[in-house]
């Protein structure tokens, strides 16, 4: 895959997104889509994630994040372009 086919975005998700298995769901979903990056809680109650990979898979992940896992209530999702970190795998990071 060439760099042209890849996309990276950072998203911030607001709503009832902590304590509802959002991060675990994100790790599973992003992994199934073959994405790289990370997800973490933030002390302001939001969830932040960086997704990188094939553009169509990144777009599908962002769309899925607008719904989230069954117990989540997503009120807002903000997405912005990001540098492709070239990371391997997808994982959880500590809260910041």
C-alpha positions as CSV (number, residue, x, y, z in Angstrom):
1,X,0.0,0.0,0.0
2,X,1.4,3.4,-0.9
3,X,1.4,6.4,1.4
4,X,-1.3,7.9,-0.9
5,X,-3.7,5.1,0.0
6,X,-3.2,5.7,3.8
7,X,-5.0,8.2,6.0
8,X,-4.5,9.2,9.6
9,X,-7.0,11.1,11.9
10,X,-7.2,12.1,15.5
11,X,-10.7,12.0,17.0
12,X,-12.2,13.3,20.2
13,X,-15.4,11.7,21.3
14,X,-17.8,13.4,23.8
15,X,-20.8,12.0,25.6
16,X,-21.2,9.0,27.9
17,X,-18.0,7.4,26.6
18,X,-16.1,6.5,29.8
19,X,-17.0,3.5,31.9
20,X,-19.0,1.9,29.0
21,X,-16.2,-0.2,27.5
22,X,-15.5,2.4,24.7
23,X,-11.7,1.9,24.7
24,X,-11.9,-1.9,24.6
25,X,-14.5,-1.8,21.9
26,X,-12.3,0.7,19.9
27,X,-9.2,-1.6,20.2
28,X,-11.3,-4.6,18.9
29,X,-12.9,-2.7,16.1
30,X,-9.8,-0.9,14.9
31,X,-7.9,-4.2,15.0
32,X,-10.5,-5.9,13.0
33,X,-10.2,-3.2,10.4
34,X,-6.4,-3.5,10.3
35,X,-5.8,0.0,11.6
36,X,-2.8,1.2,13.7
37,X,-2.9,3.8,16.4
38,X,-4.2,4.2,19.9
39,X,-7.1,5.1,22.2
40,X,-7.2,6.7,25.6
41,X,-9.5,8.4,28.1
42,X,-8.9,12.0,28.9
43,X,-9.5,13.6,32.3
44,X,-12.1,15.9,30.8
45,X,-14.4,12.8,30.3
46,X,-13.8,12.5,26.6
47,X,-12.1,9.6,24.7
48,X,-9.3,10.4,22.2
49,X,-8.0,8.1,19.5
50,X,-5.6,8.1,16.6
51,X,-6.5,5.9,13.6
52,X,-4.1,5.2,10.7
53,X,-4.4,2.8,7.8
54,X,-6.3,2.4,4.5
55,X,-8.5,5.5,3.9
56,X,-11.7,3.5,3.6
57,X,-11.0,1.6,6.8
58,X,-10.2,4.8,8.7
59,X,-13.5,6.3,7.4
60,X,-15.4,3.2,8.5
61,X,-13.8,3.4,12.0
62,X,-14.7,7.1,12.4
63,X,-18.3,6.3,11.4
64,X,-18.4,3.4,13.9
65,X,-17.1,5.8,16.6
66,X,-20.1,8.0,16.1
67,X,-22.2,5.1,17.5
68,X,-19.7,3.4,19.8
69,X,-20.4,0.3,21.9
70,X,-24.0,-0.4,23.0
71,X,-23.8,1.4,26.4
72,X,-22.2,4.5,25.0
73,X,-24.1,7.7,24.2
74,X,-22.0,9.7,21.7
75,X,-22.9,13.4,21.7
76,X,-20.2,14.8,19.5
77,X,-17.2,13.5,17.5
78,X,-14.5,15.9,16.2
79,X,-12.0,14.5,13.7
80,X,-8.9,16.2,12.4
81,X,-6.2,15.1,10.0
82,X,-3.0,13.8,11.7
83,X,0.5,12.7,10.6
84,X,0.6,9.0,10.0
85,X,2.6,7.8,13.1
86,X,3.8,4.6,11.3
87,X,2.9,2.6,14.5
88,X,2.5,-1.1,14.5
89,X,-0.7,-2.4,16.0
90,X,-3.5,-0.7,17.9
91,X,-3.6,-0.3,21.7
92,X,-4.8,1.6,24.7
93,X,-2.8,4.4,26.2
94,X,-2.9,5.7,29.8
95,X,-5.4,8.5,30.6
96,X,-4.1,12.1,30.1
